[in-house]
């Protein structure tokens, strides 16, 4: 049986606005992000959702709230859906990372699949975490449609993996935008991308990561 997985990146956060690396810091949505979350709720109002899982970080959880209200489905917090643990990079402005970590951050920007966050997770380790939890939740909800509100790097991992691209070649896959809808199908242990980086529901509130990420 096919499981439909809808992954939504959180709305535009305060850290997105200020342009610093967030990682596992618990940062709230900005005013724009809150509006994007409301538009997500509106988009899913008449759509079938059997379960909603959210990263336990507030920017992801608050993106899930309007979807929960629109569908009547309870939110289940799942810590494993968190963003990458960025270690020494957390809370540091992107412009400073370029200066302080020219090699490590240069690798993140140039060839992300091989990158390692100093005193944090490597992208390879992180990818295993994300693939494992998404697979687990898909297996537990066979034949259903499930929604996950999470972060940019987890969704980039799943876009890479579902497209049959090795994780160490993740640089071939682009970042997705805030509050974008990304749909995958899971069956017999395999993921297939169905719709990626859909933002038409956001009207004119399209936001993305800056070029130096």
N, C-alpha and C positions, 0 to 999 in steps of 0.2 A: 504493500500500500504506500502511496506517495504521501509524504508529509510536506506541507507548504510552510516555509519559514520566511517570515517578513522581518528584516532587520532594519531598524531605524537609527540613524545617528542622532544624538541629542541635539537640541536646538543651540543656537548661537550663545555661548557662555560668556561670563565676565572675562575669563582668561583668553577666550578667542578674541574678544574686543581689545584687550590689553596686549595681546600677542606674546604670551609666555607659555612655556611648555607645562602642561597641566599634569599629565600622567595620572597618578592615583590621588592627587589633591582633590578635596571635596569642594568644588567650585560651583556656584549657582549659575542658573541661566540669566542672561541679560534680558532687558525688556524686549528686545527683538526675538530672543530665544523663546520667551514665554508666548509671544504671539505666534511663532512658528509651531510651538507645541499645541496651541489651540487649533491651528489649521490642520494639524495631524489628526486631532480628535474629530474635527469636522469631516475629514476625508474618510475616516474609518467608521463613521456613524452607521451606515447601512451595509457594512461588510462583515462577513462571518469571521470571527476570531474565537478560537476555543481556549486559548491560554495566552497570558501576557507575562513575560519574564523581563526583568530589568536589572541592569547593573545597579548595585546598591549605592553608587555615587549619585548625589542629588541632582546633578544636571541631566542624567539619564532617567532617573526616577520621575522627576518633574515633567519630563517629556512624555512619559507613559501615562501620567495622571489623566489628561484629557481623553486619551484613547480608552482608558478604563471607564471613565465616566460615560463616553459615547456608546460603548459596547456592553457595559454592565459586567465586564470580566475583571476579576480581582488581579492585582499585580503581585507577582511572586518575585522577591528580591533574590538575585543570584550573583554572588560576589565574583564568581569566575568570569563573568562578562565584563569585568572592569577593563579600563584602558591599560596599556603597558606600564609596568613599574619602571619609571624613568630615572630613579636614583638621584644622582647629583644634578640632573637636568631639571628636576621638578621646581617650578617657580622661577626659572631663569628665562629672561626674554630671548626670543629667537635670535635677535641681532647680537646678543652677548654670547650665545652658544657658538656662533660662527667664529668669534674671536678667541674664546676660552678653550674650545675643543675643535680646532680646525680639522684634525684627522677624523676623530670619532663622529662629530656631527656632520662633517663633510661626507662620510660614508653613509650616514643616515639619509642625507639628502640625495646622494648620487646612486647608492646601491643598497637600499634599505633592508633588503632580505639578509644581508650579511652584517648588519649593524648590531652593536651592543651598547645599551645604556650604561654608563659608568655607575657601578654599585646598584644596578637595577637588572632588569631582564634583558637577555638577548632577544632579538626578533624571532630567532629560531625557537627558543624556549617558550616565548610568549605565544607563538603560533600554535604550538602543541596544546597549550592550555585552552586556547579559543576553539580549535577544531574538536578537542575532546568534549568540551561542555556543549557545544552546538550539536555534535553528534549524539551525545547522551540525551539531550532534550528532544531531539528529533525521534530517537528510538522510543522514548517514553510517550510520545504523542503520535504514533503511527496513524496515518489516515486523517490527521487533523490539520488545522491551520493555526500556527503559533506565531506570536509577535515577540520580538526582542528589541528593547531599547538599549542601545549600547554606544560605542564610541567609534572614532574614525579608523583607528588601526585595527580593531577586531573585524570591522566590515571589510577593510582592505585585505586582511588575511583570507576571509571567506570568499571574496571576489577572486583572489588569486587561486586558492585551492579548488574552488568549484569550476574554474576555467581550465583546470589541468596544468597550470603553470607551477613549477617548483617554487617553494617559498623563498629560496635564495635568489630567485629571479623576480621578486615582487616589484621591483622598480618598473617593470613593464605595465603595471596596473596603476591607474590614477587614484588619487584621493577622491572620496565622495563628499558631497556637500552636507551642510547642517540640515537636520530634519528630513533628509532624503529617505525615500522608501526603496529598499533593495530586497528582491524576492528570489528565493532559491527553492528548488524542489529536492527532496531527499528520498531515495529509494534504493534498497539493496546495498546500502553502505556507500552510495555515491551521491554527490551534490551536483546540481545543474543550475546555472544562473538563468533566471527568467526575465528579470527586470532590474536594472542597476541605475542608481543615482537619479531616480525619478523625483522631480521637484515641482511639477506643474500645480500641485495642490497648495504650494506656498505663495501663489500669486506673484507679487513683486518682492518678496522677502527672501531672496536667494543670497546665501552667504557661504564662503568657502575659506579654507586655510590659505594663508599668504604664500607667496612663492618661495620664501626662505625656510619652509618646513620640509 
